Amino acid sequence: MENQLGFILKLLLLSALVSVLIKYAAPSLSISATATNALIIVFLPIAIIAVALLWRFQAQKQN
């Protein structure tokens, strides 16, 4: 139970940190509103998760 509570608290803290960064740091970035940038923003998290899961699958397959 403590492990799950710790994980939830870490996730909540990380989420709050990302929210603060988006609110205060993101407006200072000068990213032009193009279709390419929108596609990168949408697909980059998906690609990162896919690579992480593939890496984990390969490591588990070797064991």
Residue pairs with C-beta under 8 A, 6 or more apart in sequence:
31 37
